[in-house]
Amino acid sequence: MDPDRVDIDATWDFLRDAYWSRGVPRETVERSIAGSIPFGLYAPDGSQAGFARVITDRATFAWLADVFVLEPHRGKGLAKWLVETVISTPPLDRLRLILLGTADAHGLYERFGFERAPEGWHMILRRPADL
């Protein structure tokens, strides 16, 4: 969760080719990390293996964005671990509503209670209001 530890170049290199952010400028990636809660995923050698970020009011609502695991690190359950870590970390573990958008990873998020929204690519995790 340390924005200073996030490898901006590795993150930008992935995001500029991702279907949801194709062509995004490096400066935009930098500002997006500065304005959110970043979650870096790191290999044993310290290099970045994945990333996610959360835009939130820290009380009731969040948008989970830019979740990825770099190709050499896939197939090891790291995406599951990353999503579980994000949604179980205070104060995110007490939010009533978490949204995200995905075109191809519905199964990943459904295992954590996210449901498909009617329009298909949004997913929603609703929690009781008394959390």
C-alpha positions as CSV (number, residue, x, y, z in Angstrom):
1,M,0.0,0.0,0.0
2,D,3.0,2.2,-0.3
3,P,2.7,4.5,-3.4
4,D,6.4,5.2,-3.3
5,R,7.2,1.4,-3.8
6,V,5.0,1.1,-6.9
7,D,7.1,0.7,-10.1
8,I,5.4,3.4,-12.2
9,D,7.1,2.2,-15.3
10,A,6.1,-1.4,-14.9
11,T,2.5,-0.4,-14.1
12,W,2.3,2.0,-17.0
13,D,3.9,-0.5,-19.4
14,F,1.1,-2.9,-18.5
15,L,-1.8,-0.4,-18.4
16,R,-1.0,1.3,-21.7
17,D,-1.8,-2.0,-23.5
18,A,-4.6,-3.2,-21.3
19,Y,-8.1,-3.3,-22.9
20,W,-9.5,-0.9,-20.3
21,S,-6.7,1.7,-20.5
22,R,-5.1,1.3,-23.9
23,G,-2.9,4.3,-24.7
24,V,-3.1,5.8,-21.2
25,P,-0.3,8.5,-20.7
26,R,2.3,7.7,-18.0
27,E,1.5,11.0,-16.2
28,T,-2.2,9.8,-15.9
29,V,-1.0,6.5,-14.3
30,E,1.2,8.5,-11.9
31,R,-1.8,10.8,-10.9
32,S,-4.1,7.8,-10.6
33,I,-1.8,6.1,-8.1
34,A,-1.3,9.3,-6.1
35,G,-5.0,9.7,-5.8
36,S,-5.9,6.2,-4.7
37,I,-4.9,3.4,-2.4
38,P,-2.4,1.3,-4.4
39,F,-1.6,-2.3,-3.8
40,G,1.6,-3.5,-5.2
41,L,2.4,-7.2,-5.6
42,Y,6.1,-8.0,-5.5
43,A,8.2,-11.0,-6.6
44,P,10.9,-12.4,-4.2
45,D,13.5,-10.3,-6.0
46,G,11.5,-7.2,-5.2
47,S,10.3,-6.5,-8.7
48,Q,6.7,-5.7,-9.2
49,A,4.6,-8.8,-10.1
50,G,1.1,-7.2,-10.1
51,F,-1.0,-4.2,-9.0
52,A,-4.4,-3.0,-8.0
53,R,-5.7,0.3,-6.8
54,V,-8.8,1.5,-5.0
55,I,-10.6,4.8,-5.3
56,T,-12.6,5.4,-2.1
57,D,-14.2,7.7,0.4
58,R,-12.9,5.2,3.1
59,A,-16.3,5.1,4.7
60,T,-19.0,3.6,2.4
61,F,-17.8,3.2,-1.2
62,A,-14.9,2.1,-3.4
63,W,-14.0,1.5,-7.0
64,L,-11.5,-1.4,-7.5
65,A,-9.4,-0.6,-10.6
66,D,-6.4,-1.6,-12.6
67,V,-6.0,-5.1,-11.2
68,F,-3.4,-7.2,-12.9
69,V,-0.7,-9.8,-12.5
70,L,2.2,-9.7,-14.9
71,E,2.5,-12.7,-17.3
72,P,5.6,-14.4,-15.7
73,H,3.7,-14.5,-12.3
74,R,0.3,-15.8,-13.5
75,G,-1.1,-19.2,-12.7
76,K,0.1,-19.1,-9.1
77,G,-3.1,-17.8,-7.4
78,L,-1.7,-14.3,-7.0
79,A,-4.7,-12.6,-8.5
80,K,-7.0,-14.3,-6.0
81,W,-4.6,-13.4,-3.2
82,L,-4.4,-9.8,-4.4
83,V,-8.2,-9.3,-4.6
84,E,-8.7,-11.0,-1.2
85,T,-6.0,-8.8,0.3
86,V,-7.6,-5.6,-1.1
87,I,-11.2,-6.3,0.0
88,S,-10.1,-7.5,3.5
89,T,-7.7,-4.6,4.3
90,P,-9.1,-1.9,6.7
91,P,-10.9,0.3,6.0
92,L,-11.9,-1.4,2.8
93,D,-13.2,-4.5,4.7
94,R,-16.0,-2.3,6.1
95,L,-17.3,-0.6,3.0
96,R,-20.9,-1.1,2.0
97,L,-20.3,-1.0,-1.7
98,I,-17.3,-1.9,-3.9
99,L,-17.7,-1.6,-7.7
100,L,-15.4,-2.7,-10.5
101,G,-15.4,-3.2,-14.2
102,T,-14.2,-6.3,-16.1
103,A,-14.8,-7.8,-19.5
104,D,-13.1,-11.2,-18.8
105,A,-12.5,-11.9,-15.1
106,H,-16.0,-12.3,-13.7
107,G,-15.2,-15.7,-12.2
108,L,-12.3,-14.3,-10.2
109,Y,-14.4,-11.6,-8.5
110,E,-17.5,-13.8,-8.1
111,R,-15.6,-16.1,-5.7
112,F,-15.4,-13.0,-3.4
113,G,-19.1,-12.2,-3.5
114,F,-19.1,-9.7,-6.4
115,E,-22.2,-10.0,-8.6
116,R,-22.6,-9.0,-12.2
117,A,-24.5,-5.8,-12.8
118,P,-27.3,-5.9,-15.4
119,E,-25.2,-4.2,-18.1
120,G,-22.6,-7.0,-17.9
121,W,-19.2,-5.6,-17.3
122,H,-19.7,-3.9,-13.9
123,M,-19.6,-6.0,-10.8
124,I,-20.8,-5.1,-7.3
125,L,-20.0,-6.2,-3.8
126,R,-22.7,-5.2,-1.4
127,R,-22.3,-5.5,2.4
128,P,-24.6,-4.8,5.3
129,A,-25.0,-1.1,6.3
130,D,-24.0,-1.9,9.9
131,L,-20.4,-2.7,9.2
